[in-house]
Amino acid sequence: QDAIDRKEKRSETFKTAVHGLETDRPALKTEELGRRAPQWVRDNLVTMCMRCKEPFNAITRRRHHCRACGYVVCARCSDYKAELQYDGNRPNRVCQECFIFLTGHTVLEDREGKHKGILEVSSA
């Protein structure tokens, strides 16, 4: 029962983190994206990537923060860099959605399979 309660609490906090950000704190408006530092979502509130919904674990998936929106994302979803005004226009790690918004570039489909970890690559 304890394990069931913990799992329900984790999925509840994840739903709150993804869907309830507007009520917890003022969300960055799209015109402020990259111009103002975001408030980061706390690591311990999230058990899976807030973009692709893949679960985090200690070996294959680490938590990263998008420097533009503050979401907790996996390495694959944050494998983009964009210049942010609040950081002196230096390139920073951002998620795919913020990268598309900030740069106007589209993401190539073949890039998605490019950076797989050693444990995620299928054997020959």
C-alpha positions in Angstrom: 0.0 0.0 0.0 2.9 2.3 0.8 4.4 1.8 -2.7 1.0 2.5 -4.3 0.6 5.7 -2.3 4.1 6.9 -3.3 3.4 6.2 -7.0 0.1 8.0 -6.9 1.8 11.0 -5.2 4.6 11.1 -7.8 2.2 11.0 -10.7 0.0 13.6 -9.0 3.0 15.9 -8.5 4.1 15.4 -12.1 0.6 16.4 -13.4 0.8 19.4 -11.1 4.2 20.4 -12.4 3.2 20.0 -16.1 -0.3 21.4 -16.0 -0.4 23.6 -12.9 2.6 25.8 -13.5 0.4 28.8 -14.2 -1.2 28.6 -10.8 1.9 28.0 -8.8 4.0 30.9 -10.2 3.7 33.4 -13.0 4.6 31.6 -16.2 6.9 33.2 -18.7 5.0 34.6 -21.5 6.3 33.8 -25.0 7.4 37.3 -25.6 9.6 37.1 -22.4 11.2 33.8 -23.4 14.9 34.3 -23.3 14.7 37.9 -22.1 14.1 37.0 -18.5 15.5 34.1 -16.4 12.8 31.5 -15.7 12.0 30.0 -12.3 13.1 26.4 -12.6 10.8 23.5 -11.8 12.3 21.6 -8.8 14.0 18.3 -9.7 12.4 16.3 -6.9 8.9 17.2 -8.2 9.4 15.6 -11.5 9.8 11.9 -12.3 9.7 12.0 -16.1 10.7 14.4 -18.8 8.3 17.3 -19.1 8.5 17.2 -22.9 8.7 13.6 -24.1 7.4 12.0 -20.9 10.2 9.4 -20.7 10.9 8.4 -17.0 14.2 9.5 -15.4 16.5 7.0 -13.8 20.1 7.2 -12.4 21.8 5.5 -15.3 20.3 6.3 -18.7 18.2 9.5 -18.2 19.5 12.5 -16.2 17.5 15.6 -15.4 18.4 18.8 -17.1 16.7 22.3 -17.0 15.8 24.3 -20.1 17.4 27.6 -19.5 14.6 29.4 -21.3 11.4 28.0 -19.8 12.7 26.2 -16.7 11.2 22.8 -17.4 13.0 19.6 -16.3 13.8 17.7 -19.4 16.0 14.7 -20.5 19.3 15.1 -22.4 17.6 14.2 -25.7 15.0 16.9 -25.3 17.6 19.5 -24.2 20.2 18.9 -26.9 19.8 22.4 -28.4 21.5 25.7 -27.7 20.1 29.1 -28.2 21.3 32.6 -27.2 19.4 34.1 -24.3 19.3 37.8 -23.7 19.2 37.6 -19.9 22.6 35.7 -20.0 24.4 38.2 -22.2 23.5 36.4 -25.5 25.6 33.4 -24.6 24.4 30.0 -26.0 22.5 28.0 -23.3 20.9 24.6 -23.2 17.3 24.8 -24.1 14.5 22.4 -24.9 13.3 21.7 -28.5 10.2 23.9 -28.2 12.1 26.9 -26.9 14.8 26.4 -29.6 12.3 26.5 -32.3 10.6 29.6 -30.8 13.8 31.5 -30.1 15.7 30.7 -33.3 13.0 30.1 -35.8 14.8 27.0 -37.1 12.9 23.7 -37.6 14.4 20.6 -36.1 15.5 17.9 -38.6 13.8 14.5 -38.2 17.1 12.7 -38.6 18.6 14.5 -35.6 16.3 12.7 -33.2 18.1 9.4 -33.5 21.6 11.0 -33.6 22.4 11.2 -29.9 21.5 7.9 -28.3 23.3 6.8 -25.2 25.3 3.6 -25.2 22.6 1.8 -23.3 19.9 2.9 -25.7 21.6 1.8 -29.0 20.4 -1.5 -30.3 23.0 -4.3 -30.6 24.2 -5.3 -34.0 
